[in-house]
Amino acid sequence: MITLTESATKKLHISCALNKSYIRLALRAGGCAGYSYDWSFDTPTLDDSVVKVGDYGLIIDSQSEMMLGDVSLNFIEDIFGSSWEINSASANGSCGCGRSVALGGCNG
């Protein structure tokens, strides 16, 4: 299950509307912790889970969703910059920059 905070919902709505597209979150083998997060603009397929935000939203493929388990997304903005915070029930570690994750003791 995918949960979005209020700030993540707002950022997704703006980004999707500006690009007239859905945003895909996927896991790819690699990165310093085992798997890296891959973000792209895309169109949903029948195999995707979709969280609608306005006319578009967030999509995640079934394999990535299964690996992440319950996941919550937050968008953080402060005077030093902005970033996505991804919290996964399956994660047992991550790298310092937050761009990759270790899942259930397996590596990419």
C-alpha positions as CSV (number, residue, x, y, z in Angstrom):
1,M,0.0,0.0,0.0
2,I,1.2,3.5,-0.9
3,T,0.6,6.4,1.5
4,L,1.3,10.0,0.6
5,T,1.7,12.9,3.1
6,E,0.0,16.2,2.4
7,S,3.3,17.7,1.2
8,A,4.0,14.7,-1.1
9,T,0.4,15.0,-2.5
10,K,0.9,18.7,-3.3
11,K,4.3,18.1,-5.0
12,L,3.0,15.2,-7.1
13,H,0.0,17.2,-8.2
14,I,2.1,20.2,-9.3
15,S,4.8,18.0,-11.0
16,C,2.2,15.8,-12.8
17,A,0.1,18.8,-13.9
18,L,3.2,20.7,-15.3
19,N,4.4,17.6,-17.2
20,K,0.9,16.3,-18.1
21,S,2.0,12.8,-17.0
22,Y,2.1,10.3,-14.2
23,I,5.2,9.8,-12.1
24,R,6.6,6.3,-11.8
25,L,8.5,5.1,-8.7
26,A,10.4,1.9,-9.3
27,L,13.3,-0.1,-7.7
28,R,16.3,-1.0,-9.8
29,A,19.2,-3.3,-8.8
30,G,22.2,-1.2,-7.9
31,G,23.1,1.7,-5.6
32,C,25.3,1.6,-2.6
33,A,22.7,-0.1,-0.4
34,G,21.5,-2.7,-2.9
35,Y,18.6,-1.1,-4.8
36,S,18.1,2.4,-6.1
37,Y,15.0,4.4,-6.5
38,D,14.2,5.2,-10.1
39,W,11.8,8.2,-10.8
40,S,10.4,8.9,-14.3
41,F,7.4,10.3,-16.1
42,D,5.4,7.5,-17.6
43,T,1.9,6.0,-18.4
44,P,0.3,3.4,-16.2
45,T,0.0,-0.2,-17.4
46,L,-2.4,-2.9,-16.3
47,D,0.2,-4.3,-13.9
48,D,0.7,-1.0,-12.0
49,S,-0.8,0.4,-8.8
50,V,-1.9,3.9,-9.2
51,V,-2.4,6.6,-6.6
52,K,-4.5,9.3,-8.3
53,V,-3.6,12.9,-7.5
54,G,-5.8,15.2,-9.7
55,D,-5.8,14.1,-13.3
56,Y,-2.5,12.1,-12.9
57,G,-0.7,10.6,-9.9
58,L,2.0,8.2,-8.8
59,I,2.4,4.7,-10.4
60,I,4.4,1.8,-9.1
61,D,4.9,-1.6,-10.8
62,S,3.8,-4.7,-9.0
63,Q,7.4,-6.1,-8.5
64,S,8.6,-2.8,-6.9
65,E,5.5,-2.6,-4.8
66,M,6.0,-6.2,-3.6
67,M,9.6,-5.5,-2.7
68,L,8.8,-2.2,-0.9
69,G,5.8,-3.5,1.0
70,D,3.8,-0.7,2.7
71,V,5.5,2.5,1.7
72,S,4.9,6.1,2.6
73,L,6.2,9.1,0.7
74,N,6.9,12.6,2.1
75,F,8.3,15.7,0.3
76,I,10.5,17.8,2.5
77,E,11.4,21.4,1.6
78,D,13.5,23.7,3.8
79,I,16.1,26.4,3.4
80,F,18.8,23.9,2.4
81,G,16.8,22.3,-0.5
82,S,14.1,19.7,-1.1
83,S,13.9,16.0,-1.3
84,W,11.7,12.9,-1.3
85,E,11.6,10.8,1.9
86,I,10.6,7.2,1.2
87,N,9.8,4.9,4.2
88,S,9.3,1.3,3.4
89,A,8.2,-1.5,5.7
90,S,10.6,-3.8,4.0
91,A,13.7,-1.6,4.2
92,N,16.4,-2.7,6.7
93,G,18.9,0.0,5.7
94,S,19.7,2.8,3.3
95,C,22.6,4.9,2.1
96,G,23.4,8.2,3.5
97,C,21.9,10.2,0.6
98,G,18.6,8.3,0.7
99,R,18.8,7.3,-3.0
100,S,19.1,3.6,-2.4
101,V,17.8,1.0,0.0
102,A,18.6,-2.4,1.4
103,L,15.6,-4.7,1.5
104,G,15.2,-7.8,3.6
105,G,18.9,-8.7,3.6
106,C,19.1,-9.0,-0.2
107,N,21.4,-7.0,-2.5
108,G,20.8,-5.9,-6.1
